[in-house]
Amino acid sequence: MNLFDVSNKTVVVSGSSRGLGKALAGCFGQLGAKIVISSHEEDELEETRREFQDLGYEVLAQPADVRREEDVQQLVQEAVNQFGKLDIMVCNAGTDIIKPAETYEIDEWEQVLSVNVRGYYLCAKAAAQRMLPQEHGSIIMTSSIAGSLGVPGLAPYAVSKGGANQLVRTMATEWADRNVRVNAVAPGYINNFMKDVHVDLDTPYQRRAMAHTPMGRRGELSEYFGPYVFLASEASSFVTGEILYVDGGYHAA
């Protein structure tokens, strides 16, 4: 028996036209899952769909702005229409603005919170509405080390990821008796950057980050496949309400 089998499972990944979300969707596709990719960047989303289709994956591309409930409901509906069910939801679409805490404009604050908290809630809510009646499903949120540790320059992002962690714990306790599990993966520093986030790796801040990471490097996208597949599969059937840190030891140091 393969405890990590996700073949023929329907997996929705929000924010999956690039970066970590795209890499995760590709991983699930390679493992035989039916994948639903989504982004508000429609041209980029279509390019990713064609790429995955050329690789032989069963893939549906559905544009969505995760801040809009009607978009998220349509995302889940189209997944069910295409593949007949929903097994796994990866709440991954996110954004960030890096600057000193005292300098954020309120619209910048609202932008980060609306995508990273409202968006996660709406995706988890829509997924649960399908999963609870079938009494089966796994919801995985992409959190961050910033959700539980102080990381300079990330005030609204940190608040949003702390909020995601509390969504995980609260939803997990509400839905556990109906076999819908809710967990999070909390990455540390990854060799991947969000759109419009420009990072100079040779700064005191970045050198501090690597010095504080016991493994002394950034994680590669492929090093996140195992944790997400674990939480998506029956290998984690008795795991819910957990935040799994995948950070090279940063959280432990």
CORMO-V432604 format. One record per residue. N is the residue number from 1. RES is the residue in three letters. PSI is psi in whole degrees, 0 to 359 (NA if undefined). Layout:
N;RES;PSI + N;RES;PSI
//
This chain:
1;MET;133 + 2;ASN;101 + 3;LEU;336 + 4;PHE;13 + 5;ASP;123 + 6;VAL;13 + 7;SER;140 + 8;ASN;6 + 9;LYS;146 + 10;THR;121 + 11;VAL;122 + 12;VAL;130 + 13;VAL;112 + 14;SER;150 + 15;GLY;53 + 16;SER;25 + 17;SER;352 + 18;ARG;173 + 19;GLY;216 + 20;LEU;316 + 21;GLY;316 + 22;LYS;316 + 23;ALA;318 + 24;LEU;315 + 25;ALA;318 + 26;GLY;322 + 27;CYS;312 + 28;PHE;322 + 29;GLY;318 + 30;GLN;330 + 31;LEU;5 + 32;GLY;9 + 33;ALA;159 + 34;LYS;119 + 35;ILE;140 + 36;VAL;114 + 37;ILE;153 + 38;SER;148 + 39;SER;160 + 40;HIS;351 + 41;GLU;92 + 42;GLU;320 + 43;ASP;316 + 44;GLU;321 + 45;LEU;316 + 46;GLU;322 + 47;GLU;318 + 48;THR;320 + 49;ARG;313 + 50;ARG;319 + 51;GLU;314 + 52;PHE;321 + 53;GLN;320 + 54;ASP;334 + 55;LEU;357 + 56;GLY;12 + 57;TYR;148 + 58;GLU;110 + 59;VAL;140 + 60;LEU;134 + 61;ALA;124 + 62;GLN;111 + 63;PRO;143 + 64;ALA;139 + 65;ASP;113 + 66;VAL;350 + 67;ARG;347 + 68;ARG;117 + 69;GLU;322 + 70;GLU;325 + 71;ASP;317 + 72;VAL;318 + 73;GLN;320 + 74;GLN;323 + 75;LEU;310 + 76;VAL;319 + 77;GLN;317 + 78;GLU;326 + 79;ALA;315 + 80;VAL;319 + 81;ASN;319 + 82;GLN;318 + 83;PHE;358 + 84;GLY;350 + 85;LYS;172 + 86;LEU;122 + 87;ASP;323 + 88;ILE;131 + 89;MET;123 + 90;VAL;110 + 91;CYS;100 + 92;ASN;336 + 93;ALA;127 + 94;GLY;167 + 95;THR;168 + 96;ASP;150 + 97;ILE;121 + 98;ILE;117 + 99;LYS;168 + 100;PRO;145 + 101;ALA;327 + 102;GLU;359 + 103;THR;358 + 104;TYR;136 + 105;GLU;154 + 106;ILE;328 + 107;ASP;330 + 108;GLU;317 + 109;TRP;311 + 110;GLU;323 + 111;GLN;311 + 112;VAL;315 + 113;LEU;324 + 114;SER;321 + 115;VAL;312 + 116;ASN;336 + 117;VAL;303 + 118;ARG;314 + 119;GLY;317 + 120;TYR;316 + 121;TYR;313 + 122;LEU;320 + 123;CYS;316 + 124;ALA;320 + 125;LYS;310 + 126;ALA;320 + 127;ALA;315 + 128;ALA;326 + 129;GLN;334 + 130;ARG;323 + 131;MET;323 + 132;LEU;315 + 133;PRO;329 + 134;GLN;353 + 135;GLU;47 + 136;HIS;136 + 137;GLY;157 + 138;SER;126 + 139;ILE;127 + 140;ILE;126 + 141;MET;143 + 142;THR;108 + 143;SER;215 + 144;SER;156 + 145;ILE;334 + 146;ALA;347 + 147;GLY;346 + 148;SER;354 + 149;LEU;153 + 150;GLY;119 + 151;VAL;115 + 152;PRO;142 + 153;GLY;5 + 154;LEU;34 + 155;ALA;300 + 156;PRO;324 + 157;TYR;316 + 158;ALA;317 + 159;VAL;318 + 160;SER;321 + 161;LYS;327 + 162;GLY;321 + 163;GLY;320 + 164;ALA;319 + 165;ASN;320 + 166;GLN;327 + 167;LEU;315 + 168;VAL;309 + 169;ARG;319 + 170;THR;312 + 171;MET;322 + 172;ALA;316 + 173;THR;328 + 174;GLU;324 + 175;TRP;359 + 176;ALA;322 + 177;ASP;352 + 178;ARG;19 + 179;ASN;31 + 180;VAL;113 + 181;ARG;144 + 182;VAL;122 + 183;ASN;174 + 184;ALA;151 + 185;VAL;129 + 186;ALA;97 + 187;PRO;155 + 188;GLY;224 + 189;TYR;127 + 190;ILE;150 + 191;ASN;62 + 192;ASN;139 + 193;PHE;142 + 194;MET;155 + 195;LYS;137 + 196;ASP;4 + 197;VAL;110 + 198;HIS;124 + 199;VAL;127 + 200;ASP;113 + 201;LEU;346 + 202;ASP;64 + 203;THR;161 + 204;PRO;322 + 205;TYR;312 + 206;GLN;323 + 207;ARG;323 + 208;ARG;318 + 209;ALA;315 + 210;MET;325 + 211;ALA;330 + 212;HIS;353 + 213;THR;110 + 214;PRO;327 + 215;MET;351 + 216;GLY;22 + 217;ARG;170 + 218;ARG;150 + 219;GLY;148 + 220;GLU;150 + 221;LEU;320 + 222;SER;339 + 223;GLU;357 + 224;TYR;351 + 225;PHE;311 + 226;GLY;310 + 227;PRO;318 + 228;TYR;318 + 229;VAL;320 + 230;PHE;310 + 231;LEU;336 + 232;ALA;337 + 233;SER;176 + 234;GLU;351 + 235;ALA;337 + 236;SER;32 + 237;SER;340 + 238;PHE;24 + 239;VAL;119 + 240;THR;149 + 241;GLY;18 + 242;GLU;149 + 243;ILE;111 + 244;LEU;110 + 245;TYR;126 + 246;VAL;86 + 247;ASP;17 + 248;GLY;20 + 249;GLY;2 + 250;TYR;315 + 251;HIS;333 + 252;ALA;341 + 253;ALA;NA
//
